[in-house]
Amino acid sequence: MQLKVPAAFQADETMQLRVSDIPVVPDISQGGTDGETRSSKNRRKAPRPPVHVRISAALGPRLAPLLAALAPYVSRVTPYVRKLRPQYPRPGRDDWRRWIPSWRQWLGGVLASIGLSSMFLVVAYAATDIPDNLNTYATQQDNVYFWADGTPMARTGWVQRQAMPLKDIPEDVRWAVLSAENASFYSDPGISFKGIGRALFRTIGQGDTQGGSTITQQYVKNVYLNQNQTLSRKFTEAMISLKLDNQMSKDDILEGYLNTSWFGRGTYGIQRAAQAYYGKDVGELNASEGAFLASLLRGAGLYDPTLNPANRARAVERWTWTLDRMVETHKLSKAERATYTKFPEPLKANPLYDTGEQSDYLVELAAQYAKKAGNISDKDFDLGGYQIYTTFDKKREAQLTAAVAKARDKALKDDPKNAKAAHYGASSVATDGRILAVYGGPDHRTQGYNESNATTVPAGSAFLPFVYAAGLEHGVHKSRDGDTTPVTGDSLYDGNDKVPVKTPEGPYWDRSGKQVAAKNDGGRSYGQISLHRALELSVNTPFMQLGMDTGLDLVRATAEKSGLLPSSFGAQVPALSMGSATPSAIRMASGYATFAADGKHTEPYSVRLITKNGTKVVLETPTADRAMSARVAREVSSALADSFRTAHPRDTPDTPSRVAGKAGTSEGDTAAWFVGTAKSVSTAVVVYRIDLTKSLEPLPLKGIAGTAQKSVPYGIWSGAMSPLG
C-alpha cells in the first residue's frame, strides 16, 4: 500500500521529520489508498512509537542517554501536551469558530511565554556582572591648552569632580532631585518596569529610547556604560541595576549618582554645580536652589536660563513643578513651599577657574573651534582628557595685549568720562589662516564677550580694498546690457566730494526720495583720480561709484570669499561700498591677509592639533581657496603699501619686506580702524564706544581714537607689529 502524504506537509519540507529508521504508519483517518472516506465514528488512530523513541532515533545516539533518562517525565507530560496541541480545524465547531484556539491553548501559550521569559531573565541576571572599571568621566581629567611653541598656556579645571558625602548634601536638595527624577527610589527594585515598557514602546513606535530610567539606572549608565540609546544597552543597564540594587545601599547609590551626574557648564557632581551656578558649596543650598539644579539633570543645554529666554521659561516651569512635587511627596511643607515664590536666578557665568586674564579669551576661542573642527560634543569635551595645541603666539599675544593696555590706560587718564565706554578689539592672523593673537577685553570676569570677535561696528573706509578687488576682478558695466569693461589701477574716477551715485539709468535715489551722493573725509575734493591713487589716499567717492559699476552683489561676494562673514552684511545699497558691513577684528585681519597671500583665503583657525590621552583627534583643518586672482591681490597690496608709505613715511622699513595697510573711519565717527600686513601677518585694530549699561548702539568716539595724524588704532597696531619689516 502506498502512503499518501497530505498536501499541507508536502508544501513545507522543513516541517517533515526525516527519520529513516522510524516505521511509517498511515493515518487511516484520512482515507486509504483507494480514496475511500470513512465516518468519524469509525476513525481509529494507528499505534505510534513512544515520543522518546522517535526523538532519540531522529537526533542520534549522542543524545540517547540523556533522552532515555528524561523519558519517564516526557511520557507523563505528553498527554497534557496533546490536549493543548492545536487541532485545525477544531472538531465539534462550526464556521469561523473552528479556527479559534481553545482557552486551554491560550492558557498554555501564556504559561509557556511566562516560563520562557522568566527562565531567560534568570539566566541573564545570573550571567550579568557589575563591571570593575568605571567610565572615564568618573575619573575625568582637565583639558590642557598649549601655545604655538608647545609650552602650556592654560588648564581648564572646571570639569573636575569633587565628591561629596551624602550627609553633607542637604536633605531638601536630595529630595528635590528624587522628587523630580525618581520619587520611588527608596522602594523600587532599581528599575522601573513601567518606565522600561514605556521606553520600549517609544523605541518600537517612534525610534528613540528616551525615558524609563530610575536613579539607579541613571547611575549605572553614568559610571558603567556608554550613552548609546540602544535596546541592548538598556537591557544591560536594567540587569546591572537589579544586581547593584541588591549589593549596594540606596544611600550609596544616591551619593554616587549625585557625584557623577552632568549639570552643564563643564561640571560633574552637585558640589561643582552648586559652585558653578550659585558660587557656593552644596551644603549652603536651599530647597529652591536644589529644585533648579534638579532640572539641569534633564539636559543643561535646555534648562540653563542664562543661555536664552526659552531656556529660562523651561527652567522656571520645571522648578515650579519640582517644588510642587516635593509637597505631593510630603518632603516639603506647604508653608515652606509658600516661601519660594521667586525663581533663584543662577550666576551668569561659571566663576570656577575664571582668572580674568587674556588667556581666558584665548581658551574660549580655542575651545569653540576645537569642538567644531574635532566634531566633539559639549558633553564629551567637558569630560576632559584633551590636549589642545593652539596657534597663539605667546610673544605676539604679549605685545598686542601690552599695546592695547597702554592705549586704554592713557584714555582713562586723559578722558575718563568718555573712555569708560571705550572698547578695543584686535587680532593678528597669518596668511595661512592661523590666529596668532587676540585682544578680547580688559577682564574676562567682568566682560565675558570677546571684543576681537565682536561684530558691532561698521568697517567704514577700511572696507575700500574689497571694492577695489571686486572691480579689478570682475570689471564694470556702464550700461545695463552692455559688455564688461576691464578696470585697472590707472582707471580714472571722479574723486570730488558729494559726487552723485549713478546707475545705468541715471542717479540713484534712496527710499526717502533723496539723491545718494558719496562723501570724502573732511569734504575734500580730488578731481579725476586713478583707482590706485584713490585707495592710497583713502578717497571714498570713486569706490562708491565703482561698487555700483561692478555690482554690489559681486562686491559682497568678493568680501565674503576674502574672509568676511555673510552675517556681517546688511542691505545691498550703495552704502555697502562705504563699509556698512560689521566684521570683527579677526575677520578684517583675515580679509587683508588674503591680499598678502596672493588672493588665496584660508579660514582663520585657532587650533592646529588635538590629542586625547596621546591619540590624535581627527581635525578638520581649513585649506586655502582662491578668492581672487593673484594679479588682483598684488595690485590691491601695492596700493595698500603706497597708502602706508604715504600716511606713515617715518615708519616705513628700509627692507625688502613690504608693509601694507590703511586706516578706516565710519560715518558718524562711531568706529576707527587700522588694518595692515607685515611679514605675512595681518593685524586689525578697532576702537569704538558703547555704553553696555544703556544699549548696544555705537556712540561717537569723541576723540578717544585720536586724530588722523596721531591715530590710536595705528599706535596699537604698530606696537603689536613692532619691529616692522
C-alpha positions as CSV (number, residue, x, y, z in Angstrom):
1,M,0.0,0.0,0.0
2,Q,1.4,3.4,-0.9
3,L,1.4,6.2,1.7
4,K,-0.4,9.3,0.7
5,V,1.2,12.4,2.3
6,P,-1.1,15.3,2.9
7,A,-0.6,18.4,0.7
8,A,0.0,20.7,3.7
9,F,3.0,18.7,4.7
10,Q,4.3,18.5,1.1
11,A,4.3,22.3,0.8
12,D,6.8,22.8,3.7
13,E,9.6,20.3,3.7
14,T,11.2,21.9,6.7
15,M,8.3,20.7,8.9
16,Q,8.9,17.0,8.0
17,L,10.8,14.8,10.3
18,R,13.2,12.8,8.2
19,V,14.0,9.6,10.2
20,S,14.8,6.6,8.1
21,D,14.5,4.0,10.9
22,I,11.1,5.1,12.1
23,P,8.3,2.9,10.6
24,V,5.8,4.9,8.6
25,V,2.3,4.3,9.8
26,P,-0.5,5.5,7.6
27,D,-3.2,7.7,9.1
28,I,-6.3,5.8,8.3
29,S,-8.5,8.7,9.4
30,Q,-7.6,10.5,6.2
31,G,-8.6,7.5,4.0
32,G,-6.9,4.6,2.4
33,T,-5.2,4.2,-0.8
34,D,-8.4,3.5,-2.6
35,G,-9.6,7.0,-1.7
36,E,-12.4,5.7,0.5
37,T,-13.7,8.2,3.1
38,R,-14.7,6.8,6.5
39,S,-17.0,8.3,9.0
40,S,-15.7,10.0,12.1
41,K,-17.3,7.3,14.3
42,N,-15.1,4.6,12.7
43,R,-11.8,6.6,12.8
44,R,-9.1,4.9,14.8
45,K,-5.6,6.1,15.3
46,A,-2.8,3.7,14.5
47,P,-0.3,3.0,17.3
48,R,2.8,5.2,17.2
49,P,6.2,4.7,18.9
50,P,6.7,6.5,22.2
51,V,7.9,10.1,22.0
52,H,11.4,9.5,23.4
53,V,11.9,6.7,20.9
54,R,11.1,8.8,18.0
55,I,13.2,11.8,19.2
56,S,16.1,9.5,20.1
57,A,16.1,8.0,16.6
58,A,15.9,11.4,15.0
59,L,18.7,13.1,17.0
60,G,21.0,10.2,17.1
61,P,22.8,8.1,19.7
62,R,24.8,11.1,21.2
63,L,21.7,12.4,23.0
64,A,20.1,9.0,23.5
65,P,21.3,8.5,27.1
66,L,20.0,11.9,28.2
67,L,16.7,11.4,26.5
68,A,16.3,8.0,28.0
69,A,16.7,9.5,31.4
70,L,14.1,12.1,30.6
71,A,11.7,9.5,29.0
72,P,9.5,8.9,32.1
73,Y,8.9,12.6,32.6
74,V,8.2,13.2,28.9
75,S,5.7,10.3,29.0
76,R,3.9,11.9,31.9
77,V,3.7,15.3,30.2
78,T,2.8,14.0,26.7
79,P,-0.9,13.5,27.4
80,Y,-1.3,17.1,28.6
81,V,0.7,18.5,25.7
82,R,-1.6,16.5,23.3
83,K,-4.6,18.2,24.9
84,L,-3.1,21.6,24.4
85,R,-1.9,20.8,20.9
86,P,-3.9,22.8,18.4
87,Q,-6.1,20.8,16.0
88,Y,-7.3,22.8,13.0
89,P,-10.0,22.9,12.1
90,R,-11.2,22.2,15.6
91,P,-13.6,19.2,15.8
92,G,-17.0,19.9,17.0
93,R,-17.0,23.6,16.0
94,D,-18.8,25.3,13.1
95,D,-17.9,28.2,10.8
96,W,-15.1,30.6,11.9
97,R,-15.1,29.2,15.4
98,R,-13.4,26.1,14.1
99,W,-10.2,28.2,13.7
100,I,-10.2,29.9,17.2
101,P,-7.8,28.3,19.8
102,S,-9.5,27.0,22.9
103,W,-8.9,28.5,26.3
104,R,-6.6,25.7,27.2
105,Q,-4.5,26.5,24.2
106,W,-4.5,30.2,25.1
107,L,-3.5,29.4,28.7
108,G,-0.8,27.0,27.5
109,G,0.7,29.7,25.3
110,V,0.6,32.3,28.0
111,L,2.2,30.0,30.6
112,A,4.8,28.9,28.1
113,S,5.7,32.5,27.3
114,I,5.9,33.4,31.0
115,G,8.0,30.4,31.7
116,L,10.5,31.1,28.9
117,S,10.7,34.8,29.7
118,S,11.3,34.0,33.4
119,M,13.9,31.5,32.5
120,F,15.6,34.0,30.2
121,L,15.6,36.7,32.8
122,V,17.0,34.4,35.5
123,V,19.8,33.3,33.2
124,A,20.5,36.9,32.1
125,Y,20.6,38.1,35.7
126,A,22.9,35.3,36.7
127,A,25.2,35.9,33.8
128,T,25.4,39.7,34.3
129,D,28.4,41.0,36.3
130,I,28.9,44.5,37.6
131,P,31.9,45.9,35.7
132,D,35.1,46.5,37.7
133,N,36.1,49.6,35.7
134,L,34.2,52.9,35.9
135,N,33.6,55.1,32.9
136,T,36.4,57.6,32.1
137,Y,34.5,60.6,33.3
138,A,34.2,59.1,36.8
139,T,37.9,59.8,36.9
140,Q,37.9,62.6,34.4
141,Q,40.8,64.9,33.6
142,D,41.4,68.5,32.8
143,N,41.7,69.9,29.3
144,V,45.2,71.4,28.7
145,Y,45.9,74.2,26.2
146,F,49.3,74.9,24.7
147,W,50.9,77.9,23.0
148,A,52.1,77.6,19.4
149,D,55.6,76.7,20.6
150,G,54.2,73.8,22.6
151,T,54.5,75.3,26.1
152,P,51.5,75.1,28.4
153,M,49.1,78.0,28.2
154,A,46.1,77.2,30.4
155,R,44.5,74.3,32.2
156,T,40.7,74.2,32.4
157,G,39.9,72.6,35.7
158,W,36.1,73.2,35.9
159,V,35.5,69.7,34.7
160,Q,37.0,68.2,37.9
161,R,34.5,66.4,40.1
162,Q,34.6,66.9,43.8
163,A,32.8,64.0,45.5
164,M,30.6,65.0,48.5
165,P,29.4,62.6,51.2
166,L,25.7,62.2,51.1
167,K,25.5,63.5,54.7
168,D,26.9,66.9,53.5
169,I,24.3,67.3,50.9
170,P,21.2,68.9,52.4
171,E,18.2,66.7,52.7
172,D,16.0,69.2,50.9
173,V,18.4,69.2,48.0
174,R,18.4,65.4,47.8
175,W,14.6,65.2,47.9
176,A,14.4,67.9,45.2
177,V,16.4,65.6,42.9
178,L,14.5,62.5,43.9
179,S,11.1,64.2,43.5
180,A,12.0,65.4,40.1
181,E,13.7,62.2,38.9
182,N,12.6,59.1,40.9
183,A,10.2,59.7,43.9
184,S,10.0,55.9,44.5
185,F,13.8,55.5,44.6
186,Y,13.9,54.1,48.2
187,S,11.2,51.5,47.5
188,D,11.8,50.4,43.9
189,P,14.0,47.4,43.0
190,G,16.4,49.5,41.0
191,I,14.4,49.5,37.8
192,S,11.0,50.8,36.7
193,F,9.1,48.1,34.8
194,K,6.5,50.7,33.7
195,G,9.3,53.1,32.6
196,I,11.1,50.3,30.7
197,G,7.9,49.4,29.0
198,R,7.3,53.0,28.0
199,A,10.9,53.3,26.7
200,L,10.4,50.0,24.7
201,F,7.2,51.3,23.3
202,R,8.8,54.6,22.2
203,T,11.7,52.7,20.7
204,I,9.5,50.5,18.6
205,G,6.9,53.1,17.8
206,Q,8.9,56.3,17.5
207,G,12.5,55.3,17.0
208,D,14.0,56.5,20.3
209,T,14.8,55.1,23.7
210,Q,14.2,58.0,26.0
211,G,12.5,57.7,29.3
212,G,12.1,54.8,31.7
213,S,15.2,55.3,33.9
214,T,15.3,55.2,37.7
215,I,18.1,56.9,39.7
216,T,19.8,53.5,39.9
217,Q,19.7,53.0,36.1
218,Q,21.0,56.5,35.5
219,Y,23.8,55.9,37.9
220,V,24.7,52.6,36.2
221,K,24.6,54.4,32.8
222,N,26.8,57.2,34.2
223,V,29.6,55.0,35.7
224,Y,29.5,51.7,33.9
225,L,28.0,52.0,30.4
226,N,28.1,54.3,27.4
227,Q,25.5,56.8,26.4
228,N,24.3,54.9,23.3
229,Q,20.5,54.8,23.1
230,T,20.0,51.2,22.1
231,L,17.8,48.4,23.4
232,S,20.8,46.2,24.2
233,R,22.3,48.9,26.3
234,K,19.0,49.5,28.1
235,F,18.7,45.8,28.8
236,T,22.2,45.6,30.2
237,E,21.5,48.7,32.2
238,A,18.4,47.0,33.7
239,M,20.3,43.8,34.6
240,I,23.2,45.7,36.3
241,S,20.7,47.9,38.1
242,L,18.9,45.0,39.6
243,K,22.1,43.4,40.8
244,L,23.6,46.7,42.0
245,D,20.4,47.4,44.0
246,N,20.9,44.1,45.8
247,Q,24.6,44.8,46.5
248,M,24.7,48.5,47.4
249,S,22.6,50.5,49.8
250,K,20.2,53.1,48.4
251,D,22.2,55.9,50.1
252,D,25.4,54.8,48.4
253,I,23.7,54.7,45.0
254,L,22.2,58.1,45.5
255,E,25.5,59.5,46.7
256,G,27.3,58.1,43.6
257,Y,24.6,59.5,41.3
258,L,24.7,63.0,42.7
259,N,28.5,63.0,42.4
260,T,28.7,61.8,38.8
261,S,25.8,63.4,37.0
262,W,26.4,66.1,34.4
263,F,25.0,69.5,35.3
264,G,26.3,71.6,32.4
265,R,28.8,74.5,32.5
266,G,31.6,71.8,32.5
267,T,30.5,70.4,35.8
268,Y,30.0,66.9,37.1
269,G,28.6,66.4,40.5
270,I,26.2,68.5,42.6
271,Q,29.1,70.2,44.5
272,R,30.7,71.6,41.4
273,A,27.2,72.5,40.0
274,A,26.4,74.5,43.2
275,Q,29.7,76.4,42.8
276,A,29.2,77.0,39.0
277,Y,25.6,78.2,39.3
278,Y,25.4,79.8,42.7
279,G,29.1,80.4,43.7
280,K,28.7,78.4,47.0
281,D,29.1,74.9,48.3
282,V,26.2,72.4,48.0
283,G,25.8,72.5,51.8
284,E,24.6,76.1,51.6
285,L,21.8,75.4,49.1
286,N,18.2,75.5,50.0
287,A,15.3,73.5,48.5
288,S,14.5,76.2,45.9
289,E,18.1,76.2,44.5
290,G,18.2,72.4,44.7
291,A,15.0,72.3,42.6
292,F,16.6,74.3,39.9
293,L,19.8,72.1,39.9
294,A,17.5,69.1,39.6
295,S,16.0,70.5,36.4
296,L,19.5,70.5,34.8
297,L,19.6,66.7,35.0
298,R,17.1,66.6,32.1
299,G,19.6,68.5,29.9
300,A,21.6,71.5,30.9
301,G,21.6,72.8,27.4
302,L,17.8,73.1,27.6
303,Y,17.5,74.4,31.2
304,D,20.4,76.8,31.8
305,P,18.4,80.1,31.9
306,T,21.4,82.2,31.0
307,L,21.6,80.8,27.5
308,N,18.4,82.1,26.1
309,P,14.8,83.2,27.0
310,A,13.3,79.8,26.0
311,N,15.7,78.0,28.4
312,R,14.6,80.3,31.2
313,A,10.9,79.6,30.6
314,R,11.6,75.9,30.7
315,A,13.7,76.2,33.8
316,V,11.1,78.2,35.7
317,E,8.3,75.8,34.7
318,R,10.4,72.8,35.8
319,W,11.5,74.5,39.1
320,T,7.8,75.2,40.0
321,W,6.8,71.6,39.2
322,T,9.6,70.2,41.3
323,L,8.7,72.2,44.4
324,D,5.1,71.3,44.0
325,R,6.1,67.6,43.5
326,M,8.1,67.8,46.8
327,V,4.9,68.9,48.6
328,E,2.9,66.0,47.0
329,T,5.5,63.5,48.2
330,H,5.5,65.1,51.7
331,K,9.1,66.1,51.5
332,L,8.4,69.8,51.7
333,S,5.7,71.5,53.8
334,K,3.1,73.8,52.2
335,A,4.3,76.6,54.5
336,E,7.9,76.3,53.3
337,R,6.8,75.9,49.7
338,A,4.9,79.2,50.0
339,T,8.2,81.0,50.8
340,Y,9.7,80.0,47.4
341,T,7.9,82.3,45.0
342,K,10.9,83.9,43.2
343,F,12.9,81.9,40.8
344,P,16.5,81.5,42.2
345,E,18.5,83.1,39.3
346,P,21.9,81.5,38.9
347,L,25.1,83.3,38.1
348,K,25.5,84.4,34.5
349,A,28.8,82.6,34.1
350,N,30.8,79.8,35.8
351,P,33.1,81.5,38.3
352,L,35.3,78.5,38.7
353,Y,38.9,78.9,37.5
354,D,38.0,82.2,35.8
355,T,41.2,84.3,36.1
356,G,40.1,87.3,34.0
357,E,43.3,87.3,32.0
358,Q,43.7,87.3,28.2
359,S,44.3,83.5,28.4
360,D,40.6,83.1,29.3
361,Y,39.6,84.7,25.9
362,L,42.1,82.5,24.1
363,V,40.8,79.4,25.8
364,E,37.2,80.3,25.0
365,L,38.1,80.9,21.3
366,A,40.2,77.7,21.1
367,A,37.5,75.6,22.9
368,Q,34.8,76.7,20.5
369,Y,36.9,75.9,17.5
370,A,38.2,72.6,18.9
371,K,34.7,71.2,19.4
372,K,33.5,72.3,16.0
373,A,36.6,71.2,14.0
374,G,37.1,68.0,16.0
375,N,33.4,67.1,16.0
376,I,33.4,66.9,19.8
377,S,30.2,67.3,21.7
378,D,30.0,69.7,24.6
379,K,29.5,66.8,27.0
380,D,32.5,64.8,25.7
381,F,34.7,67.9,25.8
382,D,33.7,68.6,29.3
383,L,34.7,65.1,30.3
384,G,38.3,66.3,29.7
385,G,41.4,64.5,28.8
386,Y,42.1,66.6,25.7
387,Q,45.3,68.3,24.8
388,I,44.6,71.4,22.6
389,Y,47.6,72.8,20.7
390,T,46.7,76.3,19.7
391,T,48.0,78.7,17.0
392,F,48.5,81.5,19.5
393,D,52.0,83.1,19.5
394,K,53.0,83.8,23.1
395,K,55.2,86.8,22.2
396,R,52.8,88.4,19.8
397,E,50.0,88.0,22.3
398,A,52.0,89.7,25.0
399,Q,52.9,92.6,22.6
400,L,49.3,93.1,21.4
401,T,47.9,93.0,25.0
402,A,50.5,95.5,26.2
403,A,49.8,97.9,23.3
404,V,46.1,97.9,23.9
405,A,46.5,98.2,27.7
406,K,48.8,101.2,27.2
407,A,46.2,102.9,25.0
408,R,43.4,102.1,27.3
409,D,45.2,103.4,30.4
410,K,46.1,106.6,28.6
411,A,42.5,107.2,27.5
412,L,41.2,106.6,31.1
413,K,43.7,109.1,32.4
414,D,43.1,111.8,29.8
415,D,39.3,111.5,29.3
416,P,37.9,109.1,32.0
417,K,34.3,110.0,31.3
418,N,34.3,109.0,27.6
419,A,36.9,106.3,28.0
420,K,34.7,104.4,30.4
421,A,32.6,103.2,27.4
422,A,35.5,102.6,25.1
423,H,36.2,99.2,23.6
424,Y,39.3,97.9,21.9
425,G,39.2,94.9,19.6
426,A,42.4,93.5,18.0
427,S,43.6,90.4,16.3
428,S,46.6,89.1,14.3
429,V,46.1,86.5,11.6
430,A,48.7,84.9,9.4
431,T,48.3,84.5,5.7
432,D,47.8,80.7,6.2
433,G,44.8,81.3,8.5
434,R,46.5,80.9,11.9
435,I,45.1,83.2,14.5
436,L,48.3,84.4,16.3
437,A,47.0,86.8,18.9
438,V,43.8,88.5,20.0
439,Y,42.8,91.1,22.5
440,G,39.4,90.1,23.9
441,G,38.9,92.7,26.6
442,P,40.1,94.1,29.9
443,D,38.8,91.3,32.2
444,H,37.0,88.2,31.3
445,R,35.3,88.1,34.7
446,T,33.5,91.4,34.1
447,Q,33.3,91.3,30.3
448,G,32.5,87.8,29.1
449,Y,32.3,88.6,25.3
450,N,35.4,88.7,23.2
451,E,36.0,92.2,21.6
452,S,38.2,90.7,18.9
453,N,35.3,88.5,17.8
454,A,32.5,91.1,18.2
455,T,30.5,92.3,15.1
456,T,29.2,95.6,16.5
457,V,30.6,98.5,14.4
458,P,30.9,99.1,10.7
459,A,34.2,98.7,8.8
460,G,34.0,102.1,7.2
461,S,36.7,103.1,4.8
462,A,38.8,100.1,5.8
463,F,36.4,98.2,3.5
464,L,37.5,100.0,0.3
465,P,40.2,97.4,-0.7
466,F,37.4,94.8,-1.2
467,V,35.5,97.1,-3.5
468,Y,38.8,97.7,-5.4
469,A,39.4,94.0,-5.7
470,A,35.9,93.3,-7.0
471,G,36.3,95.9,-9.7
472,L,39.7,94.6,-10.8
473,E,38.5,91.0,-10.8
474,H,35.1,91.4,-12.5
475,G,35.2,94.6,-14.5
476,V,32.4,97.2,-14.7
477,H,29.2,97.8,-16.6
478,K,28.5,101.3,-17.8
479,S,25.2,100.3,-19.4
480,R,22.6,97.7,-18.2
481,D,23.1,95.3,-21.1
482,G,26.5,96.4,-22.2
483,D,29.7,94.5,-22.3
484,T,32.0,94.2,-19.3
485,T,34.8,96.9,-19.3
486,P,38.0,95.9,-17.6
487,V,39.3,98.1,-14.8
488,T,42.9,98.7,-13.8
489,G,44.7,100.7,-11.2
490,D,45.0,103.5,-13.8
491,S,41.3,103.8,-14.4
492,L,40.0,107.3,-13.6
493,Y,37.0,108.1,-11.5
494,D,35.6,111.3,-10.1
495,G,37.2,112.0,-6.7
496,N,35.3,115.1,-5.8
497,D,33.2,115.4,-2.6
498,K,29.5,114.7,-2.8
499,V,29.5,113.2,-6.3
500,P,26.0,111.7,-7.1
501,V,26.0,108.0,-7.4
502,K,24.7,106.8,-10.7
503,T,23.2,103.7,-12.2
504,P,23.0,102.9,-16.0
505,E,19.5,104.6,-15.9
506,G,20.7,107.7,-14.1
507,P,21.0,109.0,-10.5
508,Y,20.4,106.6,-7.6
509,W,17.6,107.7,-5.2
510,D,17.0,106.4,-1.8
511,R,13.7,105.4,-0.3
512,S,13.1,108.9,1.1
513,G,13.4,110.4,-2.4
514,K,16.9,111.9,-1.9
515,Q,19.7,111.5,-4.4
516,V,22.5,109.5,-2.9
517,A,25.9,111.1,-3.0
518,A,29.3,109.9,-1.8
519,K,31.3,111.9,0.7
520,N,35.0,112.2,1.3
521,D,36.7,112.6,4.7
522,G,36.9,116.3,5.6
523,G,34.8,117.2,2.5
524,R,37.9,117.3,0.3
525,S,37.7,117.0,-3.5
526,Y,40.4,115.4,-5.7
527,G,39.0,115.7,-9.2
528,Q,39.7,112.9,-11.6
529,I,41.8,110.3,-9.8
530,S,43.1,106.8,-10.6
531,L,41.7,104.0,-8.5
532,H,45.2,103.1,-7.3
533,R,45.8,106.6,-6.1
534,A,42.3,106.8,-4.6
535,L,42.9,103.8,-2.4
536,E,46.3,105.2,-1.5
537,L,44.7,108.4,-0.2
538,S,41.5,106.8,1.0
539,V,39.2,108.8,-1.3
540,N,35.7,107.5,-0.8
541,T,33.7,108.7,-3.8
542,P,35.4,106.7,-6.6
543,F,34.8,103.5,-4.7
544,M,31.1,104.2,-4.1
545,Q,30.7,104.5,-7.8
546,L,33.0,101.6,-8.6
547,G,30.8,99.4,-6.4
548,M,27.7,100.4,-8.4
549,D,29.5,99.8,-11.7
550,T,30.9,96.4,-10.7
551,G,27.7,95.2,-9.0
552,L,27.1,95.3,-5.2
553,D,26.4,91.5,-5.3
554,L,29.9,91.0,-6.7
555,V,31.5,93.3,-4.1
556,R,29.8,91.4,-1.3
557,A,30.8,88.1,-2.8
558,T,34.4,89.2,-3.1
559,A,34.5,90.3,0.5
560,E,32.9,87.1,1.7
561,K,35.4,85.0,-0.3
562,S,38.2,87.0,1.3
563,G,37.1,86.2,4.8
564,L,34.1,88.4,5.9
565,L,31.1,86.6,7.2
566,P,27.7,86.8,5.4
567,S,26.0,87.7,8.6
568,S,28.0,90.9,8.9
569,F,26.4,92.4,5.8
570,G,23.2,94.5,5.8
571,A,21.1,95.9,3.0
572,Q,22.6,95.8,-0.5
573,V,22.6,99.5,-1.1
574,P,25.4,101.9,-2.2
575,A,26.5,102.4,1.4
576,L,27.8,98.8,1.3
577,S,30.8,100.0,-0.6
578,M,31.5,102.5,2.1
579,G,31.8,99.8,4.7
580,S,28.3,99.3,6.2
581,A,29.3,95.7,7.0
582,T,30.2,95.0,10.6
583,P,33.0,92.5,10.6
584,S,35.0,91.5,13.7
585,A,38.7,92.3,14.1
586,I,39.5,88.7,13.4
587,R,37.6,88.7,10.1
588,M,39.1,92.0,8.9
589,A,42.6,90.8,9.6
590,S,41.8,87.6,7.8
591,G,40.5,89.6,4.8
592,Y,43.6,91.7,4.5
593,A,45.7,88.5,4.9
594,T,44.0,87.3,1.7
595,F,45.6,90.2,-0.3
596,A,49.0,89.3,1.1
597,A,48.5,85.6,0.2
598,D,48.2,86.5,-3.5
599,G,44.4,86.1,-3.4
600,K,44.2,82.8,-1.6
601,H,42.0,82.8,1.5
602,T,42.2,80.3,4.4
603,E,39.6,80.4,7.1
604,P,41.0,81.7,10.4
605,Y,41.6,78.9,12.9
606,S,43.0,78.7,16.4
607,V,43.8,75.0,16.9
608,R,46.4,73.1,14.9
609,L,46.3,69.8,16.8
610,I,44.1,67.9,19.3
611,T,45.1,64.8,21.1
612,K,43.2,62.7,23.7
613,N,45.5,60.8,26.0
614,G,48.1,60.8,23.4
615,T,45.9,59.8,20.5
616,K,45.3,62.3,17.7
617,V,41.8,63.5,17.2
618,V,40.7,63.9,13.5
619,L,40.7,67.6,12.9
620,E,39.0,69.5,10.0
621,T,41.8,71.9,9.2
622,P,40.9,74.6,6.7
623,T,42.6,74.7,3.3
624,A,43.2,77.7,1.0
625,D,40.6,78.7,-1.6
626,R,41.1,81.1,-4.4
627,A,39.2,84.4,-3.6
628,M,40.6,86.5,-6.4
629,S,43.4,86.2,-9.0
630,A,47.0,86.8,-7.9
631,R,47.2,89.7,-10.2
632,V,44.3,91.5,-8.5
633,A,45.6,90.7,-5.0
634,R,49.1,92.1,-5.8
635,E,47.6,95.3,-7.2
636,V,45.5,95.8,-4.0
637,S,48.5,95.0,-1.9
638,S,50.6,97.5,-3.9
639,A,48.0,100.3,-3.4
640,L,47.9,99.4,0.4
641,A,51.7,99.6,0.6
642,D,51.6,103.1,-1.0
643,S,48.8,104.0,1.4
644,F,51.0,103.0,4.4
645,R,54.1,104.8,2.9
646,T,52.1,108.0,2.3
647,A,50.4,108.0,5.8
648,H,53.5,106.9,7.8
649,P,56.7,107.7,5.9
650,R,58.8,107.6,9.1
651,D,57.6,104.1,10.0
652,T,58.2,102.6,6.6
653,P,61.0,100.0,7.0
654,D,64.1,100.1,4.7
655,T,63.8,96.4,4.0
656,P,62.6,94.3,1.1
657,S,59.7,93.2,3.2
658,R,56.7,95.4,2.3
659,V,54.3,96.8,4.8
660,A,50.8,97.4,3.6
661,G,47.8,98.8,5.4
662,K,45.3,101.7,5.8
663,A,43.1,103.4,8.3
664,G,39.4,103.3,8.3
665,T,36.7,105.6,9.7
666,S,32.9,105.2,9.8
667,E,30.2,107.6,9.1
668,G,29.1,109.3,12.4
669,D,32.6,108.8,13.9
670,T,31.5,105.6,15.7
671,A,34.5,103.4,14.8
672,A,38.1,103.9,14.0
673,W,40.2,101.1,12.4
674,F,43.7,100.3,11.3
675,V,44.4,97.1,9.3
676,G,47.8,96.3,8.0
677,T,50.1,93.4,7.0
678,A,53.8,92.9,7.6
679,K,55.8,89.7,7.4
680,S,52.8,87.7,6.2
681,V,50.9,88.6,9.3
682,S,47.8,90.9,9.2
683,T,46.6,92.7,12.2
684,A,43.3,94.6,12.6
685,V,42.6,97.1,15.4
686,V,39.3,98.7,16.0
687,V,38.3,101.3,18.7
688,Y,34.7,102.2,19.4
689,R,32.4,103.3,22.2
690,I,29.3,101.5,23.5
691,D,27.7,102.0,26.9
692,L,26.6,98.5,27.6
693,T,24.6,99.6,30.6
694,K,22.2,101.5,28.3
695,S,22.2,99.9,24.9
696,L,24.2,98.2,22.1
697,E,24.1,101.3,19.9
698,P,27.6,102.6,19.0
699,L,28.4,106.1,20.3
700,P,30.6,108.9,18.8
701,L,34.2,108.4,19.7
702,K,34.7,112.0,20.9
703,G,38.4,111.9,20.4
704,I,39.0,108.6,22.1
705,A,40.5,107.2,18.9
706,G,42.9,110.2,18.4
707,T,43.4,112.1,15.2
708,A,44.4,111.2,11.7
709,Q,48.0,112.3,12.5
710,K,48.0,110.5,15.8
711,S,45.7,107.6,15.5
712,V,45.1,105.3,18.5
713,P,44.3,102.2,16.3
714,Y,47.6,102.8,14.4
715,G,49.5,103.2,17.6
716,I,48.2,99.9,18.9
717,W,48.9,98.2,15.5
718,S,52.5,99.5,15.3
719,G,53.1,98.4,18.9
720,A,51.8,94.9,18.2
721,M,53.7,94.6,14.9
722,S,57.0,96.1,16.1
723,P,59.5,95.8,14.7
724,L,58.1,96.3,11.2
725,G,59.5,94.9,8.1
